[in-house]
């Protein structure tokens, strides 16, 4: 039985259509805990955190700290915690924000700006943004100029002067 070119095109089109409609298969990465040496004196290790692509543990990280595109400190140690969305967010102390150039009058009016709390920067200083690049250990903050202390360009704070 001989089929014409129209039949061949229909079969090819149908196979492409049905092949493209198949649902993608995703396998969950698992780790066999039996491969680890078990120690009854230590708690069990939870490896579920490492199954998520963007999950880093909270803690203290040395970062290159940038404010409005200017690097303030290349090796600043900042404590990070996980926010409600599971992302790392920095716990900035009032001293850190003063070092970043935030006006002390603005900081004193900000609710939640205590050394014990760890509020989100956008709620503490409206209009500000923060981005933590974990791979490059870079913390980039953008602060509105209205919240900043007016300083001459390339000003060195007196606390950093060598006397």
N, C-alpha and C positions, 0 to 999 in steps of 0.2 A: 504494500500500500504506500502510495507516494503522497507526501504532504507538500503543500505549496509554501512559498515564502511567508505568507500571512500567518499560517499556522505556527511556523518556527518563531516568528517575532512575538506571537501571543504567548507561547510557552516560555520564552526567555523573559518576557516582561512579567509574567505571573511568578516565575521563580525569583526574580529580583524583588518583586513586591513582597512576597511572603518571607523571603530571607531577611529583608530589612525590617520586618515587623517583629522579629523574635526579640524577646526581652534579654538584655545583657545579664550575664551571670557574674556574680561577685562572690568570691570566697572570703570568708572572715579569716584573718590571720590568727593562728593559734600557736601556742608554745607548749610543748609537753613538759610539765613540771617534774616529771619523773627523771628527766635528764639532770636535774640539779641534785647535788648532794644534800640530803635532808639532815637538818639539825633540830633536835627536839627542843633545844634551849632558845631558839630564835623564832620570832613570829613568821608566819607564812608571808611570802612576797606576793603582792598584788601587781600583776603585769598588765592589767586592763588599761591603765593609763597610757601605755606605750602603743596600744592599738589605734589610738586617735592620732591623726596626722599633725595637728597643731597643738598638741598638749605638752607643756613644759611644766615641771614642778615649781611651786612657789619657793622663794628663798632669796638669798642675797646674791646679786650679780654685779660684777664690775662692768660698767658701761661707759661708752663714749657719750657724754651728755651734751646735747646741742639745744640751744634756745634761739628761736627765730633765725636759724641757719648759722649761728656762731657757736663753735665748740667751746664750752666753758671748762670742761674737765674731761680728760681722756681716760681717766681710771677712777671714776667715781663709783663707790659701792652703794647700791640702792637696793632696798628690800622690795620684793614684789609679792603680791598675793593674787589669788584668783578671784575675779569678779563673778557676778551672777551668770555671765555668758560663758564662763570657763576660760576666759582669756587672762593673761598676766597683766596686772595693772600696778604701777609703782606707788609705794607709800612714801610720799614726799612730806618731809617735816617743814615747819615754817621757816627754819633756817635755810633749807634747800631752796624754797621759793624766794627768799630774800636774796640768796646768792644768784638766783636766776634773774634778778632785777625787778621783781614784783614790788610795787610801791608799798611800804609798811602801813600806810593809812588804809589802803585797799585790803591788805591782808588782815588787819585788825577788824575790819567790818565783815569779812567773809565768815559765814557760819560753818563750823566744823573744822576750822584751821587750828587744830591743837596737835601737840606732838604725839599724843596717844592714838588719835584717830587716823583713819586711812581713807579719806573720801576720794571720790572720782574727781579728777582735775576739772572737768567741764562743769561739774556742779559747784565746785569751790570757786572757780574763776570763769564766769560765763564768757563764751567766745573762744576759749582756749582749746587746743587739740593736743593730743599726745599720741605718739606712734613708737612702739618698741619693736625693733627689728632684732629678733632673737639670734638669727644666724650671724649677724655682724655685731651683735651686742651694742646696738646704737639706740639711744633713747632721744628722740627728737620731739621737742615741745614747740608749739607755736602759741605765743601769748599776744593778746591785743596790746597795741601801744598805749592805749588809754589806761591800762593797768600797770604799766611799767614806770619805774623811776626815771626821770630825765637825767641822762648822763652824756658827757661828751664822748664822741666816738673813740674807741680803744682806751677808755678810761680804766685804770687799775685801781681797785678799791684799796683804801688805806690799810685795811687789815692784811693785805698781801704785800705791803711795802717791806723792804729789808731795811731795818733801822740800824 
